[in-house]
């Protein structure tokens, strides 16, 4: 029996998030200004969770704690926070969308204030013959995330779109790690089981665009 945690429930909710919008056509609000209306900055947190029989999943979220506050930057912010919001909008080419917003109430619009520059996953143990200890496991892991960045970068062409990227982790580009949700920026799951060990210790490294290198050590059971 795999352990279940509160985070696993949150991960399940995020992965099952309906992207068609939860409002009726007559209730869809109109967006006037930057498409992304709120960013959160805080502590990048990582855990290994288990959902049903799907095996271990590396789950990320943005949190606050006693040392690091979870800080929102919104279109309604004032002073320095408004300056930060404006700079984030400019960074993401989000200069102003004027039209209906079917995703106004979706958690995918609560975006992380940092973008992911790169990430790496390695194991302290041998995964299989082709992946001895200390080598990258990205070619046996699946990256899963939502982002509106391609649509915004493309000049808001057509109706609002949140692209769902589910792909092999070694093929991910920065367009797929930009403007991610603060609730769950992305998840990583395994496309195959390890051959040589039923439990491995993962070393996960994530680099954000502020130059910070986040390192996590987590145990995964199969």
Residue pairs with C-beta under 8 A, 6 or more apart in sequence:
2 50
2 53
2 55
2 221
3 50
4 50
5 47
5 49
5 50
7 47
7 49
7 59
7 61
8 49
8 50
8 51
8 57
8 59
10 59
10 61
10 183
10 184
11 49
11 51
11 57
11 59
11 184
11 187
12 51
14 107
14 181
14 183
14 184
14 187
15 51
15 144
15 187
17 106
17 107
17 108
17 146
19 103
19 106
19 108
19 146
19 162
19 164
20 102
21 28
21 102
21 103
21 104
21 105
21 106
22 105
22 106
23 29
23 102
23 104
23 105
28 100
28 101
28 102
28 104
29 100
29 101
29 104
30 98
30 99
30 100
30 101
31 37
31 97
31 98
31 99
31 100
31 101
31 104
32 96
32 98
33 75
33 96
33 97
33 98
34 75
34 85
34 89
34 94
34 95
34 96
34 97
35 94
35 97
35 101
35 148
35 152
35 156
35 160
36 88
36 89
36 92
36 94
36 109
36 111
36 148
36 152
36 179
37 74
37 75
37 109
38 72
38 73
38 74
38 75
38 109
38 110
38 111
39 72
39 73
39 74
39 84
39 85
39 88
39 111
39 112
39 113
39 182
40 62
40 70
40 71
40 72
40 73
40 110
40 111
40 112
40 113
40 182
41 62
41 70
41 71
41 73
41 112
41 113
41 114
42 62
42 63
42 64
42 68
42 69
42 70
42 71
42 182
43 62
43 63
43 64
43 65
43 67
43 68
43 70
44 60
44 62
44 114
44 185
44 206
44 208
44 214
45 60
45 61
45 62
45 63
46 58
46 59
46 60
46 204
46 206
46 214
46 216
46 218
47 58
47 59
47 218
48 56
48 57
48 58
48 59
48 202
48 218
48 219
48 220
49 56
49 57
49 59
50 56
50 57
50 221
51 57
54 189
55 189
55 190
55 193
55 222
56 189
56 190
56 220
56 221
56 222
57 187
57 188
57 189
58 121
58 141
58 187
58 188
58 189
58 202
58 204
58 218
58 220
59 184
59 187
60 184
60 185
60 186
60 187
60 206
61 182
61 183
61 184
61 185
62 70
62 112
62 182
62 183
62 185
63 70
64 70
64 71
71 81
71 113
72 81
73 81
73 82
73 84
73 85
73 88
73 113
74 81
74 85
75 85
77 84
77 85
84 113
88 94
88 113
89 95
92 149
92 152
92 153
92 178
92 179
93 152
93 153
94 152
97 152
97 156
97 160
99 156
99 160
100 159
100 160
101 160
102 159
102 160
103 109
103 148
103 160
103 162
106 162
107 181
107 183
108 146
108 148
108 162
108 181
108 183
109 148
109 181
110 181
110 182
110 183
111 179
111 180
111 181
111 182
112 179
112 180
112 181
112 182
112 185
113 182
114 208
114 209
114 210
114 212
115 174
115 177
115 178
115 179
115 180
115 208
115 209
116 174
116 177
116 178
116 180
116 185
116 186
116 206
116 207
116 208
116 209
117 174
117 177
117 207
117 208
117 209
118 177
118 206
118 207
119 169
119 177
119 188
119 204
119 205
119 206
119 207
120 136
120 138
120 204
120 205
121 136
121 137
121 138
121 141
121 169
121 188
121 202
121 203
121 204
121 205
122 133
122 134
122 135
122 136
122 137
122 202
122 203
123 131
123 133
123 134
123 137
123 194
123 200
123 201
123 202
123 203
124 133
124 134
124 200
124 201
124 202
124 203
125 133
125 194
125 196
125 197
125 199
125 200
125 201
126 132
126 133
126 194
126 196
126 197
127 135
127 137
127 140
127 194
127 195
127 196
127 197
127 200
128 194
128 195
128 196
129 195
129 196
131 137
131 140
136 170
137 202
138 168
138 169
138 170
139 168
139 169
139 170
140 190
140 191
140 192
141 168
141 169
141 170
141 188
141 189
141 190
141 191
142 166
142 167
142 168
142 169
142 188
142 189
142 190
142 191
143 165
143 166
143 167
143 168
143 169
143 172
143 176
143 186
143 187
143 188
144 164
144 165
144 166
144 186
144 187
144 188
144 189
145 164
145 165
145 176
145 177
145 180
145 181
145 185
145 186
145 187
146 162
146 163
146 164
146 165
146 180
146 181
147 162
147 163
147 165
147 176
147 177
147 178
147 179
147 180
147 181
148 160
148 161
148 162
148 163
148 179
149 163
149 175
149 178
149 179
150 161
150 163
150 175
151 157
151 158
151 160
151 161
151 162
151 163
152 179
153 175
163 176
165 172
165 176
167 176
168 191
169 188
177 186
180 186
190 222
193 222
194 200
194 222
198 221
198 222
199 219
199 220
199 221
199 222
200 219
200 220
200 222
201 217
201 218
201 219
201 220
202 216
202 217
202 218
202 219
202 220
203 215
203 216
203 217
204 215
204 216
204 217
204 218
205 213
205 214
205 215
205 216
206 213
206 214
206 216
207 213
207 214
208 214
